[in-house]
Structures are given as structure tokens and as C-alpha cells.
Amino acid sequence: MLLKKIPILVGLNNIGATCYMNATLQCLSNTDELTNFFLNKFKFDANDNNKIMSNAYYNVIKNLWNRDNNNKSFSPNEFKEKLSKENPLFAEIATNDSKDLINFLLERLHHELNITKKENNFLFNEIDIDAQLNEQKMLEIFIMNLK
């Protein structure tokens, strides 16, 4: 499914001081290149410990863009749980900074997807994969979407 600026129909529930996380996830989910990659090319594997955050992020994106879902909102509990385990900064109940989350998440996605690419070349099309996985490019696109 290629996105063409069709609005998201599903929102995110606040699960306790997670406004920063929800705002970051919603902004990233509207970054077409990143969301198209996760919806169309990413291979989910719950047993792959090399893709912990990638799998968690995929579940969020899948739920946000699910046109068949009758729910008006989605609770990103699994994402928050994985995030807290992978980075203790986000385990605290206190409000965190979206900038810290986006830096951690994009770096982590880049790392996990490049490991998977090297180990399982068949998972990816070779066309422009480096551009798709370049976190600097994703950060620039994210910032442009904020304006």
C-alpha cells in the first residue's frame, strides 16, 4: 500500500506520560518513505532479537494505517514496553523529549535494518536501500513534515 497523504484514521491512546512518544510516532508515521517501507517491504519476525524495535515500530504503523480497523484509537503498550527495555531513559514515568526518542528510534531502526540486510539480503530490494535506511535523510524529512 503506497501512501498518498490519506489521513490516518486511528489515533494513539496516552498510556501515562507518553504524549512525547505519541507525537513522535504520529509524525514518523506521516513520513511517507519510512511508512511505505514498513508497510510494503519490512518482514516482521517476532522471534528475531535483532529487530526488537523494528518489529515494535512495525506493529504501531500497521495499526495506525489499518483501514479495516473499526477502532478509533490504538494503545501502543507493546511499543512502550520494548522501548523501556531497550533504553532505560524511556522507562521512567516522567515525560521525556520527542527529540531524544526520534534520535534513539531512527538510529536503532537504521542499525537493526542494516544488520538484517547484511544477514538476509533477500529481504530487501536492492533499489535505493541505502537512501531508505539513512537516518539523516529520515530526520530531514521528519523536520520538513513538522513545518
N, C-alpha and C positions, 0 to 999 in steps of 0.2 A: 504494500500500500504506500504510494508516494503521497506525501502531504502537499496540499496546495492551499495553505492557510485556512483550512477548515477549522473552526473553533473547537477546542476541547469541550466535550460535553460532561466530563466527570471532574469534580473538584477533589481537593485533598482535605481530609479532616485534620484538625490540630490535635495532636496526641500529647499535649503538655509541653509548652515552651518550644514548639517546633515551627514557629512562623518562619524563621530564617531558612529552615530546611524545605518547607513547602514552597516558599517563594523561589528558592534556588531550583528545585525540581520542576516547577511550572515554567520558569524561564528557560531552563535547559531543554525541556520537552518541546518548546517552541523554536528550538534551533533545528531547522529542517534537516540539515545534513546529518546531525547526530541522531535524531529520532528516526529518520529513514534508515540509517544504518542498523539501529537496534530492531526496528520492526521488520526489516527485509533481509538482513544479512547475518545478524547475530544468531549464533547457535547456542541456545540455552542448554545447560547441563548442570543440574542441581548437585551432582556428585563431583564436579570439578572444583577442587580447592584453589586452583589458580585463577578462578573467575568469581570470587565471592561478591565483590561489589558490582561487577558487570552483570551478574545474574540478578542481584537485588535491584539494580537500576532498570534492567530489562522488565522486571515484574511491575515496577511503577509505570513505565512507559506503556506497557501492554494494557494495563488497567486504565490509564488516563485516556488512551486513544481507542478504547474498545467501544465501537459504535453499537454493539449489540447489548451492552450492559445497561440495565434499567436503573442502576444506582446513580444517584446524583453526586455521590462522593465516595471516596476510597480512603481507607486508613493505611498509611504507609508504615505499619508496625514492623514488618519484616525488614524493610529498608533501614529503619531507625535502629533495630536490633543489630543488624550486620554492621552498620556504621559505628555504633557504640563499641562493638567488639574489635573492630579494625582500627579505630582511632579513639583513644580514651578521652581526647578533648571533647568529643561529642557524646560521651557517656554521662556527662554532668546534666543535671536538671536545669541549670541556668541557661539563659538564652545565649546563643552563640552568634557568630558573624557569618553572613552569607558568603563573604569573600573567602573566609577560611574553608568553608565547605566546598565551594566551587574549585578552589585550588587543590584541595585534597582529592576530590572526586575526579576531576579531569586528569590529574596526574595518575591516579590509581587506575582509571579506565584505560588510559594510554598504556600503562605498564602491563596490565592484565591482558589486554587485547594483543599487544605485541608479543607477549610470551605465547599466547595461543596461536598467533600467526606463525611463529617460528616452529612450534611443535606440530601444528596441524595445518599445513599450508592449504589443504583442500577446503578449509572453511571459508576462505575469502576469495573474492575475485581479485585478480592482480591489478585491475584498473584503478589507479589513483588511491591505493590503500594507504599510502603514507600521508597523503593530504587528509584523508578521513580520520586518521588516528593522531593527527598533530594537535596537541592540546593548545598550543599557542593560537592556531587558526580557530579552534573552537571557542577559546576565550575571546578573541576578537569578534567573532560572530555573535556571541552572547552579549558582549558590551554594545554592539550595534543594535541588537534587539531591545535593549533597555531604553534606547533613545526614542 
